[in-house]
Amino acid sequence: MNGRAQVIRDTPVRKVCEINGRMPDFAILTHVEEAFYHCGKSIIRSRLWQSDEHPMSKNLPTYAEALIAHCKLEVGCDEMGAHLSNNEENRLYDE
């Protein structure tokens, strides 16, 4: 995509973006001058929608496991998983 963007603080625009009574401090207004649609053949050739073609992910760590390892945290996977679930369910729009 090519074009221009501007950061705006206009209250009416920000009001439209309000979620759970919280209005954002600013909004980004985009002016699209060109938008490119990728070649449909590349999507077909990539087999993106054929799950049997995807690499095996059963040995990959969970998000909780990856965070614990990367940050060298001393919490268990169950505790970290519960914390992440709580954030997703209850804190998505907190400050």
Backbone atoms as SQL, in Angstrom:
CREATE TABLE atoms (id INTEGER PRIMARY KEY, chain TEXT, resi INTEGER, resn TEXT, atom TEXT, x REAL, y REAL, z REAL);
INSERT INTO atoms VALUES
  (1, 'A', 1, 'MET', 'N', 0.847, -1.156, 0.000),
  (2, 'A', 1, 'MET', 'CA', 0.000, 0.000, 0.000),
  (3, 'A', 1, 'MET', 'C', 0.896, 1.223, 0.000),
  (4, 'A', 2, 'ASN', 'N', 0.530, 2.209, -0.752),
  (5, 'A', 2, 'ASN', 'CA', 1.218, 3.489, -0.760),
  (6, 'A', 2, 'ASN', 'C', 0.206, 4.589, -0.480),
  (7, 'A', 3, 'GLY', 'N', 0.676, 5.634, 0.177),
  (8, 'A', 3, 'GLY', 'CA', -0.200, 6.751, 0.468),
  (9, 'A', 3, 'GLY', 'C', 0.367, 7.604, 1.581),
  (10, 'A', 4, 'ARG', 'N', -0.514, 8.268, 2.282),
  (11, 'A', 4, 'ARG', 'CA', -0.099, 9.149, 3.374),
  (12, 'A', 4, 'ARG', 'C', -0.870, 8.779, 4.636),
  (13, 'A', 5, 'ALA', 'N', -0.289, 9.115, 5.762),
  (14, 'A', 5, 'ALA', 'CA', -0.974, 8.907, 7.040),
  (15, 'A', 5, 'ALA', 'C', -0.736, 10.130, 7.901),
  (16, 'A', 6, 'GLN', 'N', -1.703, 10.405, 8.757),
  (17, 'A', 6, 'GLN', 'CA', -1.531, 11.513, 9.686),
  (18, 'A', 6, 'GLN', 'C', -2.114, 11.136, 11.047),
  (19, 'A', 7, 'VAL', 'N', -1.425, 11.582, 12.067),
  (20, 'A', 7, 'VAL', 'CA', -1.890, 11.379, 13.436),
  (21, 'A', 7, 'VAL', 'C', -2.820, 12.533, 13.764),
  (22, 'A', 8, 'ILE', 'N', -4.017, 12.204, 14.246),
  (23, 'A', 8, 'ILE', 'CA', -4.993, 13.250, 14.560),
  (24, 'A', 8, 'ILE', 'C', -5.514, 13.077, 15.986),
  (25, 'A', 9, 'ARG', 'N', -5.927, 14.187, 16.564),
  (26, 'A', 9, 'ARG', 'CA', -6.467, 14.179, 17.923),
  (27, 'A', 9, 'ARG', 'C', -7.916, 14.671, 17.954),
  (28, 'A', 10, 'ASP', 'N', -8.564, 14.769, 16.805),
  (29, 'A', 10, 'ASP', 'CA', -9.942, 15.257, 16.723),
  (30, 'A', 10, 'ASP', 'C', -10.856, 14.370, 17.572),
  (31, 'A', 11, 'THR', 'N', -11.574, 14.986, 18.490),
  (32, 'A', 11, 'THR', 'CA', -12.444, 14.237, 19.395),
  (33, 'A', 11, 'THR', 'C', -13.513, 13.430, 18.672),
  (34, 'A', 12, 'PRO', 'N', -14.214, 13.970, 17.673),
  (35, 'A', 12, 'PRO', 'CA', -15.242, 13.164, 17.010),
  (36, 'A', 12, 'PRO', 'C', -14.682, 11.878, 16.376),
  (37, 'A', 13, 'VAL', 'N', -13.499, 11.967, 15.806),
  (38, 'A', 13, 'VAL', 'CA', -12.890, 10.785, 15.193),
  (39, 'A', 13, 'VAL', 'C', -12.500, 9.784, 16.276),
  (40, 'A', 14, 'ARG', 'N', -11.877, 10.264, 17.339),
  (41, 'A', 14, 'ARG', 'CA', -11.458, 9.374, 18.427),
  (42, 'A', 14, 'ARG', 'C', -12.667, 8.760, 19.129),
  (43, 'A', 15, 'LYS', 'N', -13.767, 9.480, 19.198),
  (44, 'A', 15, 'LYS', 'CA', -14.981, 8.987, 19.845),
  (45, 'A', 15, 'LYS', 'C', -15.519, 7.749, 19.123),
  (46, 'A', 16, 'VAL', 'N', -15.415, 7.735, 17.802),
  (47, 'A', 16, 'VAL', 'CA', -15.860, 6.585, 17.018),
  (48, 'A', 16, 'VAL', 'C', -15.041, 5.337, 17.376),
  (49, 'A', 17, 'CYS', 'N', -13.802, 5.532, 17.792),
  (50, 'A', 17, 'CYS', 'CA', -12.902, 4.419, 18.117),
  (51, 'A', 17, 'CYS', 'C', -13.005, 3.987, 19.576),
  (52, 'A', 18, 'GLU', 'N', -13.898, 4.568, 20.323),
  (53, 'A', 18, 'GLU', 'CA', -14.021, 4.270, 21.752),
  (54, 'A', 18, 'GLU', 'C', -14.462, 2.824, 21.973),
  (55, 'A', 19, 'ILE', 'N', -13.821, 2.171, 22.926),
  (56, 'A', 19, 'ILE', 'CA', -14.164, 0.795, 23.302),
  (57, 'A', 19, 'ILE', 'C', -14.232, 0.733, 24.824),
  (58, 'A', 20, 'ASN', 'N', -15.322, 0.165, 25.319),
  (59, 'A', 20, 'ASN', 'CA', -15.526, 0.017, 26.770),
  (60, 'A', 20, 'ASN', 'C', -15.354, 1.344, 27.511),
  (61, 'A', 21, 'GLY', 'N', -15.853, 2.416, 26.910),
  (62, 'A', 21, 'GLY', 'CA', -15.788, 3.722, 27.560),
  (63, 'A', 21, 'GLY', 'C', -14.422, 4.386, 27.512),
  (64, 'A', 22, 'ARG', 'N', -13.482, 3.811, 26.801),
  (65, 'A', 22, 'ARG', 'CA', -12.128, 4.382, 26.709),
  (66, 'A', 22, 'ARG', 'C', -11.884, 4.895, 25.304),
  (67, 'A', 23, 'MET', 'N', -11.608, 6.171, 25.217),
  (68, 'A', 23, 'MET', 'CA', -11.339, 6.804, 23.936),
  (69, 'A', 23, 'MET', 'C', -9.821, 6.897, 23.757),
  (70, 'A', 24, 'PRO', 'N', -9.297, 6.551, 22.566),
  (71, 'A', 24, 'PRO', 'CA', -7.849, 6.639, 22.360),
  (72, 'A', 24, 'PRO', 'C', -7.367, 8.080, 22.409),
  (73, 'A', 25, 'ASP', 'N', -6.104, 8.260, 22.729),
  (74, 'A', 25, 'ASP', 'CA', -5.510, 9.595, 22.803),
  (75, 'A', 25, 'ASP', 'C', -5.317, 10.211, 21.422),
  (76, 'A', 26, 'PHE', 'N', -5.176, 9.368, 20.405),
  (77, 'A', 26, 'PHE', 'CA', -5.022, 9.847, 19.045),
  (78, 'A', 26, 'PHE', 'C', -5.518, 8.771, 18.082),
  (79, 'A', 27, 'ALA', 'N', -5.646, 9.120, 16.822),
  (80, 'A', 27, 'ALA', 'CA', -6.046, 8.172, 15.784),
  (81, 'A', 27, 'ALA', 'C', -5.116, 8.368, 14.592),
  (82, 'A', 28, 'ILE', 'N', -5.039, 7.388, 13.751),
  (83, 'A', 28, 'ILE', 'CA', -4.223, 7.491, 12.542),
  (84, 'A', 28, 'ILE', 'C', -5.169, 7.451, 11.350),
  (85, 'A', 29, 'LEU', 'N', -5.153, 8.506, 10.589),
  (86, 'A', 29, 'LEU', 'CA', -5.974, 8.624, 9.395),
  (87, 'A', 29, 'LEU', 'C', -5.090, 8.304, 8.197),
  (88, 'A', 30, 'THR', 'N', -5.512, 7.338, 7.386),
  (89, 'A', 30, 'THR', 'CA', -4.700, 6.953, 6.229),
  (90, 'A', 30, 'THR', 'C', -5.396, 7.366, 4.939),
  (91, 'A', 31, 'HIS', 'N', -4.608, 7.812, 4.017),
  (92, 'A', 31, 'HIS', 'CA', -5.066, 8.180, 2.677),
  (93, 'A', 31, 'HIS', 'C', -4.388, 7.210, 1.719),
  (94, 'A', 32, 'VAL', 'N', -5.117, 6.221, 1.251),
  (95, 'A', 32, 'VAL', 'CA', -4.552, 5.195, 0.369),
  (96, 'A', 32, 'VAL', 'C', -4.531, 5.727, -1.060),
  (97, 'A', 33, 'GLU', 'N', -3.351, 5.724, -1.638),
  (98, 'A', 33, 'GLU', 'CA', -3.209, 6.147, -3.030),
  (99, 'A', 33, 'GLU', 'C', -3.059, 4.948, -3.960),
  (100, 'A', 34, 'GLU', 'N', -2.450, 3.884, -3.473),
  (101, 'A', 34, 'GLU', 'CA', -2.320, 2.644, -4.230),
  (102, 'A', 34, 'GLU', 'C', -2.447, 1.481, -3.265),
  (103, 'A', 35, 'ALA', 'N', -3.186, 0.470, -3.659),
  (104, 'A', 35, 'ALA', 'CA', -3.283, -0.758, -2.868),
  (105, 'A', 35, 'ALA', 'C', -3.063, -1.918, -3.824),
  (106, 'A', 36, 'PHE', 'N', -2.147, -2.798, -3.463),
  (107, 'A', 36, 'PHE', 'CA', -1.783, -3.904, -4.343),
  (108, 'A', 36, 'PHE', 'C', -2.380, -5.197, -3.818),
  (109, 'A', 37, 'TYR', 'N', -2.998, -5.938, -4.691),
  (110, 'A', 37, 'TYR', 'CA', -3.492, -7.259, -4.358),
  (111, 'A', 37, 'TYR', 'C', -2.445, -8.230, -4.867),
  (112, 'A', 38, 'HIS', 'N', -1.997, -9.122, -3.999),
  (113, 'A', 38, 'HIS', 'CA', -0.954, -10.045, -4.397),
  (114, 'A', 38, 'HIS', 'C', -1.485, -11.034, -5.425),
  (115, 'A', 39, 'CYS', 'N', -0.609, -11.507, -6.255),
  (116, 'A', 39, 'CYS', 'CA', -0.960, -12.462, -7.305),
  (117, 'A', 39, 'CYS', 'C', -1.658, -13.677, -6.709),
  (118, 'A', 40, 'GLY', 'N', -2.849, -13.979, -7.168),
  (119, 'A', 40, 'GLY', 'CA', -3.612, -15.123, -6.678),
  (120, 'A', 40, 'GLY', 'C', -2.894, -16.441, -6.865),
  (121, 'A', 41, 'LYS', 'N', -2.089, -16.540, -7.916),
  (122, 'A', 41, 'LYS', 'CA', -1.353, -17.785, -8.166),
  (123, 'A', 41, 'LYS', 'C', -0.350, -18.072, -7.047),
  (124, 'A', 42, 'SER', 'N', 0.216, -17.031, -6.474),
  (125, 'A', 42, 'SER', 'CA', 1.198, -17.262, -5.397),
  (126, 'A', 42, 'SER', 'C', 0.521, -17.857, -4.163),
  (127, 'A', 43, 'ILE', 'N', -0.719, -17.465, -3.905),
  (128, 'A', 43, 'ILE', 'CA', -1.460, -18.033, -2.771),
  (129, 'A', 43, 'ILE', 'C', -1.731, -19.513, -3.026),
  (130, 'A', 44, 'ILE', 'N', -2.122, -19.830, -4.257),
  (131, 'A', 44, 'ILE', 'CA', -2.385, -21.232, -4.609),
  (132, 'A', 44, 'ILE', 'C', -1.099, -22.049, -4.512),
  (133, 'A', 45, 'ARG', 'N', -0.010, -21.526, -5.069),
  (134, 'A', 45, 'ARG', 'CA', 1.254, -22.257, -5.082),
  (135, 'A', 45, 'ARG', 'C', 1.833, -22.440, -3.679),
  (136, 'A', 46, 'SER', 'N', 1.545, -21.507, -2.772),
  (137, 'A', 46, 'SER', 'CA', 2.086, -21.606, -1.409),
  (138, 'A', 46, 'SER', 'C', 1.384, -22.675, -0.586),
  (139, 'A', 47, 'ARG', 'N', 0.202, -23.108, -1.059),
  (140, 'A', 47, 'ARG', 'CA', -0.614, -24.085, -0.334),
  (141, 'A', 47, 'ARG', 'C', -0.965, -23.576, 1.070),
  (142, 'A', 48, 'LEU', 'N', -1.134, -22.274, 1.158),
  (143, 'A', 48, 'LEU', 'CA', -1.407, -21.621, 2.439),
  (144, 'A', 48, 'LEU', 'C', -2.615, -22.203, 3.145),
  (145, 'A', 49, 'TRP', 'N', -3.650, -22.573, 2.401),
  (146, 'A', 49, 'TRP', 'CA', -4.885, -23.055, 3.014),
  (147, 'A', 49, 'TRP', 'C', -4.934, -24.571, 3.151),
  (148, 'A', 50, 'GLN', 'N', -3.859, -25.233, 2.821),
  (149, 'A', 50, 'GLN', 'CA', -3.818, -26.691, 2.942),
  (150, 'A', 50, 'GLN', 'C', -3.028, -27.054, 4.200),
  (151, 'A', 51, 'SER', 'N', -3.745, -27.276, 5.283),
  (152, 'A', 51, 'SER', 'CA', -3.081, -27.489, 6.575),
  (153, 'A', 51, 'SER', 'C', -2.166, -28.702, 6.587),
  (154, 'A', 52, 'ASP', 'N', -2.428, -29.710, 5.759),
  (155, 'A', 52, 'ASP', 'CA', -1.549, -30.876, 5.734),
  (156, 'A', 52, 'ASP', 'C', -0.168, -30.538, 5.170),
  (157, 'A', 53, 'GLU', 'N', -0.030, -29.377, 4.536),
  (158, 'A', 53, 'GLU', 'CA', 1.247, -28.928, 3.987),
  (159, 'A', 53, 'GLU', 'C', 2.050, -28.087, 4.988),
  (160, 'A', 54, 'HIS', 'N', 1.443, -27.695, 6.094),
  (161, 'A', 54, 'HIS', 'CA', 2.128, -26.845, 7.072),
  (162, 'A', 54, 'HIS', 'C', 3.181, -27.647, 7.828),
  (163, 'A', 55, 'PRO', 'N', 4.259, -27.000, 8.262),
  (164, 'A', 55, 'PRO', 'CA', 5.242, -27.712, 9.071),
  (165, 'A', 55, 'PRO', 'C', 4.615, -28.152, 10.397),
  (166, 'A', 56, 'MET', 'N', 5.116, -29.223, 10.944),
  (167, 'A', 56, 'MET', 'CA', 4.595, -29.736, 12.216),
  (168, 'A', 56, 'MET', 'C', 4.869, -28.730, 13.330),
  (169, 'A', 57, 'SER', 'N', 3.871, -28.460, 14.127),
  (170, 'A', 57, 'SER', 'CA', 4.029, -27.504, 15.221),
  (171, 'A', 57, 'SER', 'C', 3.842, -28.151, 16.586),
  (172, 'A', 58, 'LYS', 'N', 3.670, -29.466, 16.616),
  (173, 'A', 58, 'LYS', 'CA', 3.384, -30.107, 17.898),
  (174, 'A', 58, 'LYS', 'C', 4.551, -30.028, 18.883),
  (175, 'A', 59, 'ASN', 'N', 5.768, -29.813, 18.403),
  (176, 'A', 59, 'ASN', 'CA', 6.918, -29.727, 19.299),
  (177, 'A', 59, 'ASN', 'C', 7.289, -28.290, 19.660),
  (178, 'A', 60, 'LEU', 'N', 6.534, -27.323, 19.155),
  (179, 'A', 60, 'LEU', 'CA', 6.812, -25.930, 19.482),
  (180, 'A', 60, 'LEU', 'C', 6.322, -25.619, 20.891),
  (181, 'A', 61, 'PRO', 'N', 7.019, -24.738, 21.610),
  (182, 'A', 61, 'PRO', 'CA', 6.549, -24.369, 22.947),
  (183, 'A', 61, 'PRO', 'C', 5.279, -23.532, 22.864),
  (184, 'A', 62, 'THR', 'N', 4.505, -23.555, 23.926),
  (185, 'A', 62, 'THR', 'CA', 3.339, -22.680, 24.000),
  (186, 'A', 62, 'THR', 'C', 3.835, -21.257, 24.212),
  (187, 'A', 63, 'TYR', 'N', 2.931, -20.305, 24.094),
  (188, 'A', 63, 'TYR', 'CA', 3.298, -18.912, 24.340),
  (189, 'A', 63, 'TYR', 'C', 3.825, -18.757, 25.762),
  (190, 'A', 64, 'ALA', 'N', 3.159, -19.382, 26.724),
  (191, 'A', 64, 'ALA', 'CA', 3.589, -19.305, 28.126),
  (192, 'A', 64, 'ALA', 'C', 4.985, -19.884, 28.284),
  (193, 'A', 65, 'GLU', 'N', 5.242, -21.038, 27.694),
  (194, 'A', 65, 'GLU', 'CA', 6.562, -21.663, 27.800),
  (195, 'A', 65, 'GLU', 'C', 7.648, -20.791, 27.180),
  (196, 'A', 66, 'ALA', 'N', 7.347, -20.197, 26.039),
  (197, 'A', 66, 'ALA', 'CA', 8.316, -19.336, 25.366),
  (198, 'A', 66, 'ALA', 'C', 8.631, -18.105, 26.211),
  (199, 'A', 67, 'LEU', 'N', 7.610, -17.490, 26.804),
  (200, 'A', 67, 'LEU', 'CA', 7.839, -16.325, 27.662),
  (201, 'A', 67, 'LEU', 'C', 8.698, -16.678, 28.873),
  (202, 'A', 68, 'ILE', 'N', 8.373, -17.783, 29.497),
  (203, 'A', 68, 'ILE', 'CA', 9.129, -18.213, 30.677),
  (204, 'A', 68, 'ILE', 'C', 10.595, -18.432, 30.314),
  (205, 'A', 69, 'ALA', 'N', 10.840, -19.126, 29.209),
  (206, 'A', 69, 'ALA', 'CA', 12.221, -19.413, 28.803),
  (207, 'A', 69, 'ALA', 'C', 12.956, -18.140, 28.385),
  (208, 'A', 70, 'HIS', 'N', 12.311, -17.320, 27.569),
  (209, 'A', 70, 'HIS', 'CA', 12.968, -16.121, 27.053),
  (210, 'A', 70, 'HIS', 'C', 13.289, -15.116, 28.163),
  (211, 'A', 71, 'CYS', 'N', 12.355, -14.955, 29.084),
  (212, 'A', 71, 'CYS', 'CA', 12.527, -13.958, 30.156),
  (213, 'A', 71, 'CYS', 'C', 13.182, -14.543, 31.400),
  (214, 'A', 72, 'LYS', 'N', 13.484, -15.849, 31.337),
  (215, 'A', 72, 'LYS', 'CA', 14.098, -16.535, 32.481),
  (216, 'A', 72, 'LYS', 'C', 13.266, -16.324, 33.748),
  (217, 'A', 73, 'LEU', 'N', 11.964, -16.555, 33.626),
  (218, 'A', 73, 'LEU', 'CA', 11.045, -16.365, 34.743),
  (219, 'A', 73, 'LEU', 'C', 10.997, -17.615, 35.605),
  (220, 'A', 74, 'GLU', 'N', 10.715, -17.416, 36.851),
  (221, 'A', 74, 'GLU', 'CA', 10.609, -18.539, 37.772),
  (222, 'A', 74, 'GLU', 'C', 9.153, -18.759, 38.163),
  (223, 'A', 75, 'VAL', 'N', 8.330, -19.012, 37.161),
  (224, 'A', 75, 'VAL', 'CA', 6.917, -19.341, 37.369),
  (225, 'A', 75, 'VAL', 'C', 6.615, -20.589, 36.552),
  (226, 'A', 76, 'GLY', 'N', 5.575, -21.295, 36.924),
  (227, 'A', 76, 'GLY', 'CA', 5.185, -22.486, 36.187),
  (228, 'A', 76, 'GLY', 'C', 4.340, -22.145, 34.972),
  (229, 'A', 77, 'CYS', 'N', 4.240, -23.096, 34.071),
  (230, 'A', 77, 'CYS', 'CA', 3.448, -22.890, 32.847),
  (231, 'A', 77, 'CYS', 'C', 1.975, -22.663, 33.157),
  (232, 'A', 78, 'ASP', 'N', 1.454, -23.381, 34.158),
  (233, 'A', 78, 'ASP', 'CA', 0.041, -23.201, 34.503),
  (234, 'A', 78, 'ASP', 'C', -0.214, -21.787, 35.004),
  (235, 'A', 79, 'GLU', 'N', 0.674, -21.290, 35.863),
  (236, 'A', 79, 'GLU', 'CA', 0.517, -19.940, 36.407),
  (237, 'A', 79, 'GLU', 'C', 0.624, -18.899, 35.298),
  (238, 'A', 80, 'MET', 'N', 1.625, -19.048, 34.424),
  (239, 'A', 80, 'MET', 'CA', 1.795, -18.096, 33.327),
  (240, 'A', 80, 'MET', 'C', 0.611, -18.191, 32.372),
  (241, 'A', 81, 'GLY', 'N', 0.136, -19.385, 32.083),
  (242, 'A', 81, 'GLY', 'CA', -1.017, -19.557, 31.208),
  (243, 'A', 81, 'GLY', 'C', -2.255, -18.886, 31.772),
  (244, 'A', 82, 'ALA', 'N', -2.464, -19.032, 33.077),
  (245, 'A', 82, 'ALA', 'CA', -3.612, -18.384, 33.726),
  (246, 'A', 82, 'ALA', 'C', -3.485, -16.871, 33.653),
  (247, 'A', 83, 'HIS', 'N', -2.278, -16.361, 33.836),
  (248, 'A', 83, 'HIS', 'CA', -2.030, -14.917, 33.770),
  (249, 'A', 83, 'HIS', 'C', -2.328, -14.399, 32.351),
  (250, 'A', 84, 'LEU', 'N', -1.862, -15.114, 31.346),
  (251, 'A', 84, 'LEU', 'CA', -2.103, -14.704, 29.958),
  (252, 'A', 84, 'LEU', 'C', -3.589, -14.750, 29.616),
  (253, 'A', 85, 'SER', 'N', -4.273, -15.790, 30.067),
  (254, 'A', 85, 'SER', 'CA', -5.713, -15.900, 29.817),
  (255, 'A', 85, 'SER', 'C', -6.472, -14.763, 30.472),
  (256, 'A', 86, 'ASN', 'N', -6.092, -14.430, 31.709),
  (257, 'A', 86, 'ASN', 'CA', -6.728, -13.311, 32.412),
  (258, 'A', 86, 'ASN', 'C', -6.527, -12.009, 31.644),
  (259, 'A', 87, 'ASN', 'N', -5.316, -11.782, 31.144),
  (260, 'A', 87, 'ASN', 'CA', -5.051, -10.561, 30.379),
  (261, 'A', 87, 'ASN', 'C', -5.919, -10.501, 29.133),
  (262, 'A', 88, 'GLU', 'N', -6.033, -11.611, 28.424),
  (263, 'A', 88, 'GLU', 'CA', -6.826, -11.633, 27.198),
  (264, 'A', 88, 'GLU', 'C', -8.305, -11.395, 27.477),
  (265, 'A', 89, 'GLU', 'N', -8.808, -11.979, 28.554),
  (266, 'A', 89, 'GLU', 'CA', -10.235, -11.893, 28.856),
  (267, 'A', 89, 'GLU', 'C', -10.627, -10.602, 29.565),
  (268, 'A', 90, 'ASN', 'N', -9.759, -10.068, 30.423),
  (269, 'A', 90, 'ASN', 'CA', -10.162, -8.979, 31.308),
  (270, 'A', 90, 'ASN', 'C', -9.382, -7.684, 31.169),
  (271, 'A', 91, 'ARG', 'N', -8.231, -7.688, 30.502),
  (272, 'A', 91, 'ARG', 'CA', -7.396, -6.503, 30.528),
  (273, 'A', 91, 'ARG', 'C', -7.026, -5.978, 29.154),
  (274, 'A', 92, 'LEU', 'N', -7.687, -6.449, 28.125),
  (275, 'A', 92, 'LEU', 'CA', -7.319, -6.094, 26.755),
  (276, 'A', 92, 'LEU', 'C', -7.314, -4.582, 26.535),
  (277, 'A', 93, 'TYR', 'N', -8.217, -3.865, 27.150),
  (278, 'A', 93, 'TYR', 'CA', -8.312, -2.426, 26.937),
  (279, 'A', 93, 'TYR', 'C', -7.922, -1.610, 28.167),
  (280, 'A', 94, 'ASP', 'N', -7.189, -2.222, 29.104),
  (281, 'A', 94, 'ASP', 'CA', -6.681, -1.476, 30.267),
  (282, 'A', 94, 'ASP', 'C', -5.559, -0.550, 29.831),
  (283, 'A', 95, 'GLU', 'N', -5.246, 0.385, 30.713),
  (284, 'A', 95, 'GLU', 'CA', -4.094, 1.258, 30.454),
  (285, 'A', 95, 'GLU', 'C', -2.822, 0.526, 30.719);
